[in-house]
Amino acid sequence: METSGRVEQYELDNGLRLVTAPASTGQVASVNLWYGVGSRHEVPGRTGFAHLFEHLMFQGSGNVAKGEHFDVVERLGGDINASTSTDRTNYFETVPTHALDSILWLEADRLATLREGMTQEVLDNQRDVVKNERRQRYDNQPYGTALERILRLAYPEGHPYHHSTIGSMADLDAADLDYVKSFHKAHYGPDNCVLTIVSDLESADVLARVEKYFGAIPARDFIPETPDPTLRAPLGGPVRDSVSETVPAAGVFIGFRVPAYGERGHDVAQLAAAVLGQGQGSRLYRSLVVDRPIAADDGGGSADILPFRYTDSLLLVNMLAREGVAGDVLEQAIREEVAKLASGITDEELDRARAVLEREHLHSIASPSGLADSIGSCTQLLGDPELAYTWPERWADVTAEEVRAAAERLLVDDNMLVVRFDPESESAAETLEVEAEADAAADAPRG
């Protein structure tokens, strides 16, 4: 056992890591399980499986009927959900404290016996659900394919971060029951899980309950090899992907590779992103939304970082053009504003950026559920649950010169990708205009 006063850590004999922490409010318990499996663990031809499993984990197990997990939590008046990313899949519930045993039993049962409840019918049904989700959120949504296009530009073919978590239609269609079961066996073991419980119970009490329900589940027989996330070449930008489709306005998405989540360089890049485009005092908002104005009002949310733990992260800037503003105009303005960061930032800008990031972090851990999620993240990805409380300290000693130097080094053309969406009507009009000019030039009398 390790203890720090705020959190206590335990490791069961089967490798399950348990972290307990006190809740800021009584009579509720938040349970959060972070499994070390995400889309980076998938191989070409088998994309989308980590996310598919997020759905399958609610479709019954050896002792629980399809949909019963949701029903139990909802009857208790609790909250339940799950999510998948590149680096993990997590499952989380918040329920009255008296229901903690029920939740632990449910989570342990689907960890131990999910394959017993897995059928072809369940697979077919959830595959269709995921495919429909892909249609709604990606294929039929304005700018919906932006993330996929960004990842394809940022990471080379075959790299584990090259594809999005949703996967491709073809790979989802090719999913078979045997492979689905083998995926669960390979990745879903207690030795690949961080279980965080935030409650008003004594940690020894929580440990005893977790031992009761999870202690007998065996660790995995083997540890699957994870695809190599090493980047062996610089981005070599600027690299581009231009799209003409039915969108309400031109959209500009610009990305830069920055250091991995957990490194000091990532903390510096977070501050650079905040200076650029987080909050209504940020440079992009003041310059392109208020002063000129050529960008749609996004409330001050134009820059952020995709935080990847095991490879370079991505600092992304995205803005939509105002009506009548061409994509070329907006893109050029954004690039000019980004380039100015290399000339330096003021201490006032840096203080504002720190305040924005700290407020966002404190808000994220204000609830028992948010705190449990942050603790699970810091434990699974960085091995330090205390970071959930102390993360703002990482920004405290970053200097304005560090931010400027990082911008000079990283926010440059040869480390840049651009994804552009332009309305089909504008693209067609531009094509007709170019053709008309060419025709006129061909018909002009020659001297």
C-alpha positions, 0 to 999 in steps of 0.5 A: 500500500502507498498513501499520501494523505489524499489518495491511497494505492493498492495492488492486488495479487492479480495485478489490479491497481486500486486507488481510493480518494475522499469525495468532496460530497458524501453519500455517493461513490464514483467508480472509474476503471481505466483499461490500458487498451485504446485504438493505438493497440489495434492493427491495420485491418482491425481498426475500431475494435477498442471502441466496439468493445466499449459498446459490447461491455454493456451487452451482457456477460456470464451472469448479467443480461443484455442491458441490465448493467445500465438498468441497475445503475439507472434504477439507483438514480446513478450516472453511467457511461464509458469512453474510448481514446487512443491510449485507454478505454474507461468505464465509470459510474456514480451511485449512492454509496450503499450501491457500491457493492452492486457496481463492483459486482457488475464490473467484476462480472463483465471483466471475468465473464464477458466472453460467456455472454458474447454471441453473434447476435450481440456482435451484429447488433453493436457493430450496426450501432457503431456504424450508425454512430460513424455515419452520424458523427463522422460521415454525415456531419459537417467537418466530421472527417476532420480528425481522421484527416488530421491523424492521417497527415500527422502520423504515417501509414501503419503508425498506431495513431494514424487512424481514429478510434471509430475505425473504418466501415470495412474493418467493422464489417470484417469483425468476427466473433472469434477475434472479438473474444480474443481481443477481450482476452488479450486486453481485458485483465485485472493486470491491465486495469486501474480501478479508482473509487472516490467516496466517503468510505474508509480506504480499508473498507473499499479495499476489502470490497474490491478484494471480494469481487475482483481478487479471484479474477486471474491475470492475463495469460499473455501480454500482447505486443503493442504496435510501435509508436516511434516516429522516425521522421519529421512531419516534413510540412506543410502537408495538406488535405483539401475538401470540398463538400456541403459545409456552411462555411470554410473551415481551417484546421491546422496542426503541429506535432508537439511533445508527448503528454506528460513531458515538460514540453507538452506543458509548455505547448499547453500554455502556447495553445492557451495564449493562442486560442483559449478564452476571449482574451486569447490572440486568435479570438481578439484578432480574428473574431473581434478586431477584423473580424473574419472568423465565426465566434467560437467563444474562445475555443480555437486552440487545444492539444490532442494529448497522446501519451506514447507519441508526439501530441498534436497542437490544433488550431481550428476556426470557421470563416464568417459568411463571405470570407474565403478559406484562403483569407482565414487560413493565411490570417491564422498562420500569421497569428500563429507565427507571431508567437515566436516573437514572444509573449507578455507575462500578462498573457502567460498569467492569463493562460495559466489561469485558463488552464488551472480553472479548466483543470479544477472544474474537471476534478470538482465532482467525484466522477471527474476526480475519479477520472483524473486520478485514473488517468494520472495513474494509468498513463503516468503512474502518479495519482497525486497529479490529479491534484497537483497538475497546475503546478506543472505550469507554474514555473514555465517562463514566457521565454520557454513558450516563445522558444517552443513556438519558434521551434515547433509552430513552423511550416515544416512541422505543420499540417493543414486540413481545409473544408470549403463549401462545394458551391464556392469551390464550383464558383471558383472553378467556373471563374478560372475556366472563364478566365482561361477561355477569355485568355484563349479567345483574346487577339494575339499581337 
